[in-house]
């Protein structure tokens, strides 16, 4: 994780793969089996034709890959629901300055082999229907495994999970909070209504996930999970409707207020934006939004350090909606050994309780490499 400063603005560069590796393996004893995400998952090249589409083209004999390419190119987005043009122009200038600084700091390590290798899209072989409703805990400092059908999934240390419909969150409260302990950090990556997923589901139903509207999201009992020093992080699309819903509907319902709004900026392996910023606000953008919220009764100075950060930069995974972990950045404003919760989770994290219908989807052992550190 790198902190970058230009004048009075701050940005954070998160190495998604490295952060996961450190979070999973920091407390693993030397000589024990360790895991890290496959390097190929983060070979996100330029977007002339992006990595996913190139893989799809190379695997054109497989119907699933044909569908993936077809869906991505099928329709252009209409002019609606995006940030205004002046804000986008200003954002473009700021991002370009930070990218130039990152180039000078040599943050991006060159990849020796720039040839795009075919990496099987294992995550598209698994849907929520492949998992029963179940929950689990790994309270140890070593990895565990579980198996469903022919697939093996790794369970990192010190985590809990519920493979359960988020609609039933209220019923889970006695298990989530057995001693009335609130959560210090809650991360939400809601399945916002999304044109790409709607088209994908029409092409092949099992490739898409269930989307929720604002009313359905507001029914989650978030207000019963937080205390006055909690932080809620919400991943959001660039839709102004979704952004407005967070501020005007969801947060008031949960007795929360906006603490800070920032951008998650996606760059490729060369340190360039994965696509151009469209200052007209009518096309797909190379960024998403992150909303940080806190309790209505938290102090005015609460989280003031977080408000200095303009953007988070990272190389995205080639897996759709695979978000980087936020705890390594947020932990400085949280208590030691924070109690964390992720809702709509698709992978597990130490110190987290994770809930969702695909909570193990990206824990598929085929997405990871195993290794052992030498005793010497």
C-alpha positions in Angstrom: 0.0 0.0 0.0 1.4 3.4 -1.1 0.4 6.8 0.0 0.8 9.6 -2.6 0.5 13.3 -2.0 0.1 16.2 -4.5 -0.4 19.6 -2.9 -3.3 19.2 -0.5 -4.6 16.0 -2.1 -3.9 12.4 -1.1 -4.3 9.1 -3.0 -3.7 5.5 -2.0 -2.4 2.8 -4.2 -3.6 -0.7 -3.1 -1.9 -3.8 -4.5 -5.0 -6.1 -4.3 -3.0 -9.4 -4.7 -0.3 -8.4 -2.3 -2.7 -7.2 0.4 -4.7 -10.5 0.2 -1.5 -12.5 0.4 -0.4 -10.5 3.5 -3.8 -10.7 5.2 -4.0 -14.4 4.7 -0.5 -15.4 5.6 0.8 -13.0 8.2 0.1 -15.3 11.1 0.8 -18.6 9.3 3.8 -20.5 10.9 6.9 -21.0 8.8 6.7 -24.3 7.0 2.9 -24.4 6.9 1.0 -24.3 3.6 0.3 -20.7 2.4 -1.8 -19.4 -0.5 -1.8 -16.4 -2.8 -4.1 -15.4 -5.7 -2.7 -16.4 -9.1 -0.7 -13.7 -10.7 -2.6 -14.1 -14.0 -5.8 -12.9 -12.3 -4.2 -9.4 -12.1 -2.7 -9.3 -15.6 -5.2 -6.5 -16.6 -3.8 -5.2 -19.9 -4.9 -2.2 -22.0 -8.5 -1.9 -23.1 -8.1 -1.9 -26.8 -9.7 -5.3 -26.2 -9.4 -5.9 -22.5 -8.1 -9.1 -20.9 -11.5 -10.7 -20.4 -12.5 -10.1 -24.0 -9.1 -11.4 -25.3 -9.5 -14.5 -23.3 -13.1 -14.9 -24.6 -11.9 -14.5 -28.2 -9.2 -17.1 -27.7 -11.7 -19.5 -26.3 -14.3 -18.8 -28.9 -15.0 -22.5 -29.4 -16.6 -22.5 -26.0 -20.1 -21.1 -26.1 -19.8 -19.4 -22.7 -16.9 -17.3 -23.9 -18.8 -16.3 -27.1 -21.6 -15.1 -24.9 -19.2 -13.1 -22.6 -17.8 -11.2 -25.6 -21.2 -10.7 -27.2 -22.7 -9.3 -24.0 -19.8 -6.8 -23.4 -20.1 -5.4 -26.9 -23.9 -5.6 -27.5 -25.1 -2.2 -26.4 -23.7 1.2 -25.7 -24.8 2.9 -22.6 -27.4 5.7 -22.9 -26.7 9.2 -21.7 -28.0 9.0 -18.1 -27.0 8.7 -14.4 -23.4 9.9 -14.4 -21.4 12.6 -12.6 -21.6 16.0 -14.2 -19.1 17.1 -16.9 -17.2 19.8 -14.8 -16.6 17.3 -12.0 -15.3 14.7 -14.4 -13.0 17.2 -16.1 -11.5 18.1 -12.7 -11.3 14.5 -11.7 -9.4 13.7 -15.0 -6.8 16.3 -14.2 -6.3 15.0 -10.6 -6.0 11.4 -11.8 -3.5 12.2 -14.5 -1.3 14.0 -11.9 -1.4 11.0 -9.6 -0.6 8.6 -12.4 2.4 10.7 -13.4 3.6 10.6 -9.8 3.1 6.8 -9.6 5.2 6.5 -12.8 8.0 8.5 -11.2 7.8 6.5 -8.0 8.0 3.3 -10.1 5.1 1.7 -8.3 4.1 -0.5 -11.2 6.5 -3.5 -11.7 7.0 -4.5 -15.3 5.7 -7.9 -16.3 8.4 -9.9 -17.9 6.1 -11.8 -20.2 3.5 -9.5 -21.7 1.9 -12.3 -23.7 -1.6 -12.8 -22.5 -2.0 -16.3 -21.3 -5.3 -18.1 -21.2 -6.5 -18.4 -17.7 -9.6 -20.6 -17.2 -12.6 -18.6 -16.0 -13.3 -20.9 -13.1 -15.5 -18.4 -11.3 -18.1 -18.6 -14.2 -18.4 -22.4 -13.5 -19.8 -21.7 -10.0 -23.1 -20.0 -9.1 -25.0 -19.6 -5.8 -27.0 -22.8 -6.7 -23.8 -24.8 -6.2 -23.7 -24.1 -2.5 -26.2 -25.2 0.2 -27.2 -22.8 3.0 -24.5 -23.2 5.6 -22.1 -21.4 7.9 -18.6 -22.0 9.0 -15.7 -20.7 11.2 -11.9 -21.0 11.0 -10.7 -19.9 14.4 -7.2 -21.3 13.8 -4.0 -19.7 12.4 -3.8 -22.2 9.5 -5.8 -22.8 6.3 -8.7 -25.2 6.2 -10.5 -26.7 3.2 -14.0 -27.6 2.3 -15.4 -29.3 -0.7 -18.7 -29.0 -2.6 -19.1 -31.4 -5.5 -15.8 -31.6 -7.4 -14.6 -28.2 -6.3 -12.3 -27.5 -3.3 -12.4 -24.2 -1.5 -9.8 -22.8 0.9 -10.8 -21.1 4.2 -8.2 -18.6 5.5 -7.4 -18.1 9.1 -9.6 -16.3 11.7 -12.7 -15.8 9.7 -16.4 -16.6 9.9 -18.9 -16.9 7.1 -22.6 -17.5 6.4 -23.5 -18.8 2.9 -27.0 -17.3 3.3 -29.4 -14.9 1.6 -28.9 -11.4 2.8 -32.7 -11.0 2.8 -32.5 -13.1 6.0 -30.0 -10.9 7.7 -32.4 -10.0 10.5 -32.8 -13.7 11.4 -29.1 -14.1 11.6 -28.6 -11.3 14.2 -28.6 -13.7 17.2 -25.7 -15.6 15.6 -23.9 -12.5 14.3 -24.1 -10.7 17.7 -24.3 -13.4 20.4 -22.9 -11.0 23.0 -24.4 -7.8 21.6 -21.0 -6.8 20.1 -21.3 -4.3 17.3 -19.2 -4.2 14.2 -16.4 -1.6 13.9 -16.3 -1.9 10.1 -19.0 -3.0 7.7 -18.4 -3.3 4.0 -21.3 -3.5 1.5 -20.9 -4.3 -2.2 -24.6 -4.3 -3.1 -25.8 -6.0 -6.3 -27.0 -2.8 -7.8 -29.3 -3.0 -10.8 -26.8 -3.1 -13.7 -27.3 -3.1 -17.4 -24.3 -5.4 -18.0 -25.6 -8.1 -15.6 -29.1 -7.8 -17.0 -27.8 -8.5 -20.5 -25.6 -11.3 -19.2 -28.5 -12.9 -17.5 -30.5 -12.8 -20.7 -27.7 -14.5 -22.5 -27.0 -17.1 -19.9 -29.0 -17.0 -16.6 -26.4 -18.6 -14.3 -23.7 -16.1 -15.2 -25.6 -13.2 -13.5 -26.5 -12.6 -9.9 -29.7 -11.4 -8.3 -29.9 -7.6 -8.3 -31.6 -5.6 -5.5 -33.5 -2.3 -5.6 -33.2 0.5 -3.0 -36.2 -0.6 -1.0 -34.8 -4.2 -0.6 -31.4 -2.8 0.4 -33.0 -0.4 3.0 -34.6 -3.4 4.8 -31.2 -4.7 6.0 -30.9 -3.9 9.7 -27.6 -2.1 9.4 -28.6 0.3 12.3 -28.6 -2.6 14.7 -25.1 -3.6 13.7 -23.2 -0.4 14.3 -22.0 1.7 17.2 -21.1 5.4 17.4 -17.5 4.8 16.2 -18.3 2.4 13.4 -17.5 2.9 9.7 -19.7 1.7 6.8 -18.0 1.4 3.4 -20.3 1.1 0.4 -19.1 0.3 -3.1 -21.3 2.1 -5.6 -21.6 2.5 -9.4 -21.4 5.8 -11.2 -25.2 5.9 -11.4 -26.5 9.1 -9.8 -29.7 7.2 -8.9 -27.6 4.8 -6.8 -25.6 7.6 -5.3 -28.7 9.6 -4.4 -30.3 6.5 -2.9 -27.3 6.0 -0.6 -27.4 9.6 0.7 -31.1 10.3 0.8 -32.6 6.9 1.6 -30.2 4.2 2.9 -28.0 6.1 5.3 -30.9 8.0 7.0 -32.8 4.7 7.4 -29.7 3.3 9.2 -29.0 6.4 11.4 -25.8 7.1 9.5 -24.4 10.1 7.6 -21.9 10.5 4.8 -18.3 10.7 6.1 -16.5 10.9 2.8 -17.0 10.1 -0.9 -14.1 9.0 -3.1 -13.2 7.2 -6.3 -11.8 3.7 -6.9 -9.6 4.3 -10.0 -8.8 1.2 -12.1 -5.4 1.0 -13.8 -3.8 -1.7 -16.0 -0.5 -3.4 -15.5 1.3 -0.6 -17.2 0.0 2.0 -14.8 -2.5 3.4 -17.3 -6.2 3.9 -16.9 -8.1 0.8 -18.1 -10.1 3.1 -20.3 -10.4 6.9 -21.0 -12.4 9.1 -18.7 -15.5 10.2 -20.6 -16.0 13.8 -19.6 -19.4 13.9 -21.2 -20.5 11.3 -18.6 -22.3 9.1 -21.1 -20.0 6.1 -21.3 -18.4 3.4 -19.1 -15.9 5.0 -16.8 -12.6 3.6 -15.5 -13.6 4.2 -11.9 -16.3 3.4 -9.3 -17.4 5.2 -6.2 -16.7 4.4 -2.5 -19.0 6.0 0.1 -17.8 6.0 3.7 -20.4 6.6 6.4 -20.5 6.9 10.1 -23.1 7.2 12.9 -25.2 10.3 13.2 -23.9 10.8 16.7 -20.2 10.4 15.9 -18.1 13.5 16.5 -17.3 16.1 13.9 -13.6 15.2 13.9 -14.3 11.4 13.5 -12.5 10.0 10.5 -11.0 13.3 9.5 -7.8 11.6 8.2 -9.9 9.5 5.8 -11.5 12.7 4.3 -8.1 13.7 2.9 -8.0 10.8 0.5 -9.2 11.7 -3.0 -8.9 8.3 -4.6 -7.8 4.7 -4.3 -5.9 3.3 -7.3 -5.4 -0.4 -8.0 -5.1 -2.9 -10.8 -8.5 -4.7 -10.8 -8.9 -8.4 -10.9 -10.1 -9.8 -14.2 -13.0 -11.3 -12.2 -16.1 -9.2 -12.4 -16.8 -7.1 -9.2 -13.8 -8.5 -7.4 -13.1 -5.6 -5.1 -9.8 -4.9 -3.2 -9.8 -5.2 0.6 -10.2 -1.9 2.4 -9.2 -3.0 6.0 -5.5 -2.4 5.4 -6.2 1.2 4.7 -9.0 1.8 7.2 -7.4 -0.1 10.2 -5.6 3.1 11.4 -8.9 4.6 12.4 -10.3 1.4 13.8 -9.6 -0.3 17.2 -7.0 -3.0 17.5 -8.4 -6.3 16.2 -11.5 -4.8 14.8 -14.7 -6.7 14.5 -15.6 -6.6 10.8 -18.5 -7.6 8.6 -18.9 -7.9 4.8 -22.3 -8.2 3.3 -22.7 -9.6 -0.2 -19.2 -11.0 0.2 -17.7 -13.2 -2.6 -14.5 -14.0 -0.8 -13.3 -14.4 2.8 -11.0 -12.2 4.9 -9.4 -12.7 8.3 -11.1 -10.7 11.1 -14.3 -10.6 9.0 -17.7 -12.3 9.3 -18.8 -12.6 5.6 -22.3 -13.1 4.4 -23.7 -13.8 0.9 -25.1 -16.4 -1.4 -21.6 -16.6 -3.1 -19.5 -16.2 -0.1 -17.0 -18.9 -1.1 -17.1 -18.3 -4.9 -13.7 -16.7 -5.1 -12.1 -19.0 -2.6 -12.0 -21.7 -5.3 -8.6 -23.4 -4.8 -8.0 -23.2 -8.5 -7.6 -19.4 -8.3 -4.7 -19.7 -5.9 -1.1 -20.9 -5.8 0.2 -22.7 -2.7 3.7 -22.4 -1.3 5.7 -22.8 1.9 8.3 -20.5 3.3 11.7 -22.1 4.0 12.7 -22.6 7.6 16.2 -21.3 6.8 
